[in-house]
Amino acid sequence: MNCFEVEDLGALISSGTSIESHGIAVRSSWNTRALLSEIINAWHHNHSLFVVNPALFQLNSFQPFLDKTFLDQLAIHLNGFAVLLATSATSGYPKIVALDRSSVQGNVKIFSDHLGLRDARHTVVLHVPLFHAFGLVLTALQALLNGHRLVVFEKFSAKDLQDFLSNYQRDEPIFLPFVPSQLRMLGALPINEPLFLGKGMTVTGGDRLMKIDIVHLQKLFPNLKHTIGYGLTEAGPALCHTRLGQKLEEGMVGSPLPGIRLTDQPDGIAFQSPHAGLFSYNTETSKIEFLRNNLVLTGDSLALKGDSYHFTGRMKNIIKKNGETIFPAVLESYYSDRLPEGHEVFCLAYSTINQAQGEGIGLITSGGAPIDPKLIKNISRDLPAFYRPSRFLHLETIPQNALGKVVYPALRVKLEKDGKDLLQ
């Protein structure tokens, strides 16, 4: 089983460290004991680290941002501990976000208070990457600050997690964080009974939980309390959360945590938080944006339903058709409820020949048996005409980056090349 346990994270602190006391050290790794130790020591000795996704580290286009001269320019804005993370893995233009001690402590406190993580010692499972703010701040450093035991998986493996949970015999509650792609990998296991019947909680962070994800949670962990979190690296990374035990709905991301303000802007939801990161560096514009207590755009669209926000889509993926704005998540939810169980649904825009009508709507399904396009057309009849997809594609697998996030440009290329026309 590809994991190791750390009973006391404080024991990883050493009197000496390989990290320089000045400047920003670069580390590129998955979840190894060596990387975890360096992060704990950077926290203790007030040093700075740039933890980089290995897939991103190998890109030639990213090499200028690993250069010492460039990093020394960023280091001018740091004082003591800081960890830098790149927010967009292997595609697009990454932002480099600096999280300092104040940001980490503030996020861990509101997150821990909300979930009751200080009420008892937990076994915390770390399989979200340490180069991801969810894994680094809300899992690893949270475990350090709250005195929890940590079980570390170098990479997520559904089979290894299954083996670990089947042999878990401690009385202390367990804390299981996931990103949605990991839940889908668990759901693909040939499991005919619950994966774990102990006590504790699951936390799922990410853009949006689909109906299939919620089914997986409730089936695999029926005795655990489930909660959904929504955040950004720039936020440090906590923004919204559902209540433990709350009935979960597709797309739900919860309510703002204490001290965090969300506002609806023309370009999507923006947040303001005293626990935000120190700054972000935009590699496309070569500009630094200071984050704390400033209004920061999320790039997402959220809709308030009752007392809880729901994720409706990325603003850059919003579809404009015949003057109407169409939110992909709304369509994805509609088809997910009506298609056979076991299918994931993705809705995205694609370029049409008739540009006057705007973008075309494409529907992509994955998982389960291939779907007949006629079924899609029949389901679509109850939608307004401008909401109906004009092209459809079923894929066995969805292109994902190193963090398990969907690579939408690659999906769009497949749709335009191989999609079936639903208008015929």
Phi, psi and omega in degrees: 000127189275069178206164174219157183248144174234107182292320182225107182295333178298336180291346178281348180288129179241158180290329177250162179211150180278357182270134179294150180284344178236150180085186184240119178276142180256131175228133180233109186194160166276200189276081177260161176299322181296316180293316178302316180298319180293323178294315179298319180289324175298319177298315184287321186262007177063047178250172183241139182229143169249107182264115192245135172304126180305326179294322178288323182300330184276352181281128179300325182294341182264349185303322179302335183272001174253357182290141183299321180298316178296314182294327177296328177292324176288324183298337178303329184270001183255150177217099182091210184298138169202146172236133179256138179227145174264133192271348187230039168038242194258003183221161178075200179251105183294151166256140176259116186251134178257120176252121181259184184300317181298318179297313181298312182297318180295316179294316180298321182294309183292326178293313182292319179296319182295322185261357182069032183286349178265357185284335181203158176286133182245158161267117182257126180263122179252105171227359167282137186300148177289346174272011177245134185301327178297316180287318184287306188276304189276354176244293186290305182289330173299316178296321178297310185290332181263359177073031181271160172278139184242131172249121190248125171257129181302314173223157179292131175222119180300319181293317179296320178294320177300315179296318181297312183292327180292338180253008183283119186234010180282156178278338184290148181294159183247146180240114186244101175271143179224156158255154188307322182298330178290322177299321181292326176293321177295320181295340180277350179291147177283075184249123180256359180217168181304147181280332184203132182245011180283190182254159180138211183208156169249145173235125177248118178251156180146190184289311189195136175267130178269168180304319182296327179294318181295321177299317179300313181304308186290331180281317186278330184227066188293335182267349180275151172275137185249141176216149181249135177241150177227131180196177178228153175304319181299332181281343174100008004239015188275135175231299184235158175203147171278165177277147176298130180088352178294143177293122185272140177236153180302134178084351182293136175235355172098200183244154179302137176286161184307135177088355183252133180244131175251137177226146180272120180244162179304331181261019179115187180286137174242155178234159174224124185216136174289349182253012180296167175298169181288310178201165170232147177247121181273114184287346177278317184260352182059037181238147175263135175241122177277133196257321193296126179065008174260159178282122185237126179288139177273335186082004182246160172250127177238144177242133180274120177238110186068236180253015184228139175280148173238140179283126180246350174150164172279135181301326181288345179254006178297141183258131175250120182218125180052038179080357181263146174262125182242126180267120183306320184298330179294315178293320180300319179294318180301310182286326179299323180289340189248348179269160178304145182300146178103358180256136168269148184232133178229135180239133180207161180276153171217159183285133178253162178292320180273088184294338181297332180275357182085201185281153172274157178257123178249143178240129179236132175244155180212151181084158180068188180284150177305143184259136177288128178305333179297326178295319178299316180296320180294317179295328185286345187298332181276358179268151170304149187304320184286349178269348188283135177297144178254351179215146185223146178211136173250131180237145175290320179227152180258133178296128181229154176271189187293343178262003180084009178275145182294133177268093187295323177302320179293322177298317182297320178298315179297319181296314182292330183275316191243357184293152179263137182284122181270356184271352181283000000 
